Amino acid sequence: MIRKPAAALAAMMLATAGAASAQADQPLVILHTTQGDVILRLDAEHAPITTCNFLRYVQQGRYAGGSFFRTVVSETNDNPNPIDVIQAATTAGSDDPGLGPIPLERTIDTGLRHSAGAISMARDGPDTATSSFFIVTRDTPALDFAGGRNPDGQGFAAFGSVVSGMEIIQAIHSAPAKDEQLTSPVLIGAATLASELPTVCRS
């Protein structure tokens, strides 16, 4: 099977979905990894703070050289609320203070959910997310508001989903790991915005 280059595929998605709508509220970002390209569609309409924060890191090239470094598999996770995710970070790691913390956009307010393919922000307490993000490989309501994964019950901020390359995400999820750390982290060569910057993110 011949696969279209990610940039061409992103352009085709914009044309098919309606360029004006997609560019205004659903920007596309391409993660160029050593395992292949993954295309994300973000939701600036329902999660503007989180989307704009992520795009700041993309535009400043801060994910270049970063990696998917962690995989959490529910079958081997001893947490009472197991999850299935892979986590990525900049070169500064998951504790990168980056551009500073952002307010938590709770799923009860955004209407978004941590279903398979969702992209969301890693955090400790509420309003502490900076640059580290994760992608869900299986529907995981424990990550939503009132879910039990975080003891505070506030959930995590989902802000988009994978629209191409989910097989790459699944392969990373099942790659060899020790104590949830991938034996061979998957490098992110670059993250690029493949559509216009949403109006809400321009101020």
C-alpha positions in Angstrom: 0.0 0.0 0.0 1.3 3.5 -0.9 1.1 5.9 2.0 0.6 9.6 1.4 3.1 12.0 3.0 1.8 13.4 6.2 1.7 17.0 4.9 -0.2 15.9 1.8 -2.6 13.9 3.9 -3.1 16.9 6.3 -3.9 19.1 3.3 -6.4 16.6 2.0 -8.1 16.4 5.4 -8.5 20.2 5.4 -10.0 20.2 2.0 -12.3 17.3 2.8 -13.5 18.6 6.2 -14.0 22.1 5.0 -10.9 24.3 5.2 -12.4 27.3 6.9 -13.9 25.3 9.7 -10.9 23.1 10.2 -8.4 26.0 10.2 -10.5 28.1 12.5 -11.2 25.7 15.3 -9.5 22.3 14.5 -5.9 22.9 13.7 -3.8 20.0 12.5 -0.4 19.2 13.9 2.0 16.6 12.6 4.4 14.8 15.0 7.3 13.6 12.9 8.7 10.6 14.9 11.3 8.0 14.2 8.4 5.5 13.9 6.5 7.6 11.3 4.2 10.7 11.2 1.2 11.1 13.5 -1.4 13.7 12.7 -3.4 15.3 15.5 -6.5 17.4 15.2 -6.8 19.8 18.1 -10.1 21.3 19.4 -9.6 25.1 19.9 -13.3 25.6 20.2 -13.9 23.4 23.3 -10.4 23.5 24.8 -8.8 26.8 23.7 -6.4 27.3 26.6 -4.9 23.8 26.3 -4.8 23.9 22.5 -3.2 27.3 22.3 -0.6 26.3 25.0 0.3 23.2 23.0 0.6 25.2 19.8 3.0 27.7 21.5 5.4 24.8 22.1 4.9 23.6 18.5 5.6 27.0 17.0 8.7 27.5 19.1 10.1 24.1 18.1 10.2 22.9 21.7 9.1 19.4 20.9 11.9 18.9 18.4 14.3 16.4 19.9 11.8 15.4 22.5 10.4 11.9 22.7 7.7 9.5 23.7 9.4 8.1 26.8 6.7 6.4 28.8 4.1 3.7 28.2 1.4 2.7 30.7 -0.4 -0.6 30.0 -3.5 -1.3 32.1 -2.8 -5.1 32.3 0.5 -4.4 34.1 -0.5 -1.3 36.0 -1.1 -1.8 39.7 -3.0 1.4 40.1 -6.7 0.8 41.1 -7.6 3.0 38.1 -5.4 1.6 35.3 -4.9 3.5 32.1 -3.5 2.9 28.6 -1.4 5.8 27.4 1.9 6.9 26.0 3.5 10.0 27.3 5.8 12.5 25.5 8.0 15.4 26.7 10.4 18.0 25.4 14.1 17.6 25.7 13.8 19.1 29.2 11.7 16.1 30.4 8.2 15.7 31.8 8.9 18.3 34.6 9.9 20.9 32.1 8.6 24.3 33.5 8.5 25.5 29.9 6.2 28.5 29.3 4.6 28.1 32.7 1.5 26.3 34.0 -1.9 26.7 32.5 -5.4 26.4 34.0 -7.0 23.0 33.8 -9.8 22.7 31.3 -11.9 20.0 32.8 -13.8 17.5 30.6 -17.0 18.3 32.5 -16.7 21.8 31.0 -15.2 21.0 27.6 -17.4 18.0 26.8 -14.3 16.2 25.5 -13.4 12.7 26.6 -10.4 10.4 27.0 -11.4 8.0 24.3 -9.0 6.0 22.2 -6.7 8.4 20.3 -7.4 11.4 22.5 -4.4 13.8 23.3 -4.3 15.3 26.7 -1.9 17.1 29.1 0.1 15.5 31.8 -0.1 17.2 35.2 0.3 16.9 39.0 -2.1 19.1 40.7 -4.8 21.1 39.0 -3.5 24.1 37.0 0.1 22.6 36.7 0.3 21.3 33.1 3.1 22.8 31.0 4.5 20.9 28.0 4.3 17.1 28.6 1.3 15.4 26.9 0.0 11.9 26.5 -2.1 10.0 24.0 -4.7 7.5 25.0 -4.7 4.1 23.3 -8.0 2.8 24.8 -11.1 4.4 26.1 -10.2 5.5 29.6 -12.9 7.3 31.6 -10.7 7.2 34.7 -8.9 10.2 33.1 -12.1 12.3 32.8 -13.5 14.6 35.4 -14.6 12.6 38.5 -12.5 9.7 37.3 -10.3 8.0 39.8 -6.9 8.2 38.2 -5.9 11.4 39.9 -6.9 11.5 43.6 -8.2 15.0 43.3 -11.0 13.8 40.9 -10.5 16.8 38.5 -9.4 14.6 35.6 -7.1 15.7 32.8 -7.4 18.2 29.9 -8.2 16.4 26.7 -7.9 18.8 23.7 -7.9 16.8 20.5 -7.3 13.4 18.9 -5.2 11.4 16.5 -6.6 11.4 13.0 -3.8 9.5 11.3 -1.0 7.2 12.6 -2.9 5.5 15.4 -1.1 2.3 14.4 2.2 4.1 15.3 0.8 5.1 18.7 -0.3 1.5 19.4 3.1 0.2 18.4 4.8 2.6 20.8 2.3 1.6 23.5 3.3 -2.1 23.2 7.1 -1.5 22.9 9.5 -2.9 25.5 9.6 -1.0 28.7 10.8 -1.2 32.3 8.9 0.5 35.1 6.8 2.3 32.5 9.9 3.8 30.8 10.4 2.8 27.2 13.6 0.9 26.7 14.1 2.8 23.5 12.3 6.1 23.6 10.7 7.2 20.3 12.2 10.5 19.2 10.1 13.4 17.9 12.2 15.0 15.2 9.7 17.9 14.9 6.1 19.0 15.5 4.7 21.2 12.8 1.4 23.1 12.4 -0.2 22.0 9.2 -3.0 24.5 9.1 -3.7 28.1 10.1 -3.3 29.2 13.7 -6.8 29.4 15.3 -8.0 33.0 15.8 -8.3 32.4 19.6 -4.5 31.7 19.8 -3.4 34.8 18.0 -3.8 37.3 20.8 
